[in-house]
Amino acid sequence: MITFTSHCLSVVRLLAYLCFTLSLIPLQALAVARGWQLAVDLPLFYHRRAAALLGFHVEVRGRRATDRPTLFVGNHTSYIDMEIYGSTIPGSFVAKNEVGSWPLFGTLARLQRTVFVDRRVRSSAAQRDSLAERLQAGDNLILFPEGTSNDSLHVKPFKSALFAAAEVRVDGRPVTVQPVSVAFTRINGMPMGRDLRPFFAWYGDMELAGHLWHMVGFGTVDVVVQFYPPVTIDMFGSRKMLAEHCRRVIAEGVAAANAGRLPPIEAAAEPEALGAPLGVATATMPR
């Protein structure tokens, strides 16, 4: 049950988030307009601090690919994924056109140079071209191949058409594709049960404002971000097979994290992928 204390926490957190966000918007807008490197670096800092302000404690397992460009593909649970993924990946999101019209979130998306796409079949060629242009320019992109958000327990099928960007070749080489998953695992140190998941997963006909109000009224929420070995489309031969591979490893990772079966630090190490030794990496974002 949502208590009075949680309502107070919601007020404090949302006010802190709004003040922090509004203070950085002019700087990010200037950085984007001038083409500064800050336009890439500032969102990473912003999302880390914003996630912490809203009560999310982010733990990173595995190693993020450092090749540029990289197409990161991940599961999608709610709008808060932007803060979670954005706190760990320097890149721009791929989002449906409607996001650009959302109050505040649409502005933030544009300031992070989000690629807005119309996911109808007839626009697939234009969609591919817009993504290819950004990848050719060396920009990392973050793609949600489910095409919509899920219930945080089950990863929906990946739309292979959205993997058209994986066919892009940069300097004659296939673009790097890295699967990554997000799982909400604990609240105030206790495992998150099914009854609490609707407060964090945003899907169906849930109303945004009310969902956000309740979500930030909890204490500390632990979120696990898992990076998996990077691949290329040349390893699979088709978009469909690449999409199936990415979905499988992400679904298995989410299921394991939800069940509390996180791999030990040593198991998070990735084998040599694409010719580069990656080793082991874990990190924890500030509370």
Secondary structure, DSSP 8 states (H G I E B T S, - for coil): ---HHHHHHHHHHHHHHHHHHHHHHHHHHHHHHHT-THHHHHHHHHHHHHHHHTTEEEEEES-----SSEEEEE----TTHHHHHHTT--SEEEEEGGGGGSTTHHHHHHHTT-EEE--SGGGHHHHHHHHHHHHHTT--EEE-TTSS---SS------GGGGGGGG-EETTEE-EEEEEEEEEEEETTEE--TTTGGGT---TT--HHHHHHHHTTSS-EEEEEEE---B-GGGTSSHHHHHHHHHHHHHHHHHHHHTT----GGGG-B--BTTB--B--EEE---
